[in-house]
Amino acid sequence: MATDKELSDFLKETEKKAFKRTYYHVRNEDAALDILQDSMIKLSTHYADKPAAELPLLFQRILSNTTLDWFRRQKTRNALFSNLSDFTSQDDGENFDLLDINATDSPHGVGESAEQWTGRLQTMQQIESAVMDLPARQREAFLLRYWEELDVAETAAVMGCTEGSVKTHCSRAIQALNKALTAQGIKT
């Protein structure tokens, strides 16, 4: 059974990556925050009695299911109601800081010129855009395998598919990203 501290530490450690993954899926910062919060609450209330080693896979599965539920609600809502804000342009990701995730991991900014920082920021934006352009299943498999660092079996369990499907989705995602980024002049 995971202690309260282990559960709290796990959620703190997972929060930023999980938010980014969810944001890639729903492309709406507020919705991503809601989904993440709901997933954390579900883990805390329903699975706090599980061993700490089981928390990562449980959380990834809960997060995937909560995201799917959000898409289902959006589909139903959009079928039943017409929202005037849907007809205006939205720049949901405009205030989203791409480098916020890596800011605590390593001091990239130390000794870096403004030109280097700007170049890195532009590269990050191009990569993020290319990842967001991937089909949903490829994006999910890619993020779980390479962002969340889950192995093939864990990714298959989270996605609810076979290991072969995970490998196929990841391979296609890598090929698509390589093609898109090479076209933009980024060496992969």
Stockholm file with secondary structure:
# STOCKHOLM 1.0

chainA/1-188         MATDKELSDFLKETEKKAFKRTYYHVRNEDAALDILQDSMIKLSTHYADKPAAELPLLFQRILSNTTLDWFRRQKTRNALFSNLSDFTSQDDGENFDLLDINATDSPHGVGESAEQWTGRLQTMQQIESAVMDLPARQREAFLLRYWEELDVAETAAVMGCTEGSVKTHCSRAIQALNKALTAQGIKT
#=GR chainA/1-188 SS CCCHHHHHHHHHHHHHHHHHHHHHHHCCHHHHHHHHHHHHHHHHHHSTTSCGGGHHHHHHHHHHHHHHHHHHHHHHHHHHCCCGGGGSCCCTTTTCCTTHHHHTTCCTTTTCCHHHHHHHHHHHHHHHHHHHTSCHHHHHHHIIIIISCCCHHHHHHHHTSCHHHHHHHHHHHHHHHHHHHHHTTCCC
#=GC SS_cons         CCCHHHHHHHHHHHHHHHHHHHHHHHCCHHHHHHHHHHHHHHHHHHSTTSCGGGHHHHHHHHHHHHHHHHHHHHHHHHHHCCCGGGGSCCCTTTTCCTTHHHHTTCCTTTTCCHHHHHHHHHHHHHHHHHHHTSCHHHHHHHIIIIISCCCHHHHHHHHTSCHHHHHHHHHHHHHHHHHHHHHTTCCC
//
